[in-house]
Amino acid sequence: MLASKVIERYQAFCPSSLSMEDDVSGLQIGTLNKDIQKVMVALDIRETTVAEAIDKNIDLIIVKHAPIFRPISHLVADDLQAKIYLDLIKHDIAVYVSHTDIDVVEGGLNDWFCELLDIKDTTYFHETQAGHGIGRIGVVQEQTLEELALKVKQVFDLDAVRLVTYGHQAQQYVERVAICGGTGSRFYKEALEKGADVYITGDIYYHTAQEMLTQGLLAIDPGHHIEVLFVEKVTQKIKEWAAKENWGITIEGSTVSTNPFRHL
């Protein structure tokens, strides 16, 4: 079947039109006008991901994070970053990016986070277009910040989480929780305006963390890589579509870790 048929079905669930302004989404490398046998879902495209795709004879990768996110001045094989793109092209592997559209869409990544953490009665807190927005805010059973942080650690199988709190606040009770996958600290004021007690998001900058505390907002930083949930959930969805519509292709999630951080 054509790669375009897979993407047409994916866009019926998650339209690229939901992407935030200036975001990189959609087909970024290769063509969808080709027959395919194997699809892989990945969070990132790094040299390890490309090697995995080549080894498995993958025809199409659906990825969360765009492989090309800065202007390219050259494509030289001796440049290891450029070699990632060249290897994809050489092996005719198409790359389709689903970035903020899957964050915004109802029933997408931020909603999957809420399901795992038992965050109920949710709505978005940063509107991106009429009727749609990024981030989710809702309620959990009242618990301490520390208890919630430990649940985040357990649910996402993390070796550590960072708390944005002055030490004595770890036992403060929280109930209204905001969450945004990826790097969402720039939206903290909207989360605060919506009444959040605590904000869960990645890559919180030092001075931003201080500002949050001054404004009365606690936070949990589980890292950017929790978005790897995208791989499991999107793979599952595409497999369901393939079975229902008799596509006759193989769909699998990437099994290599692209998380660059470890804690001792």
Disulfide bonds with the S-S distance in Angstrom:
none
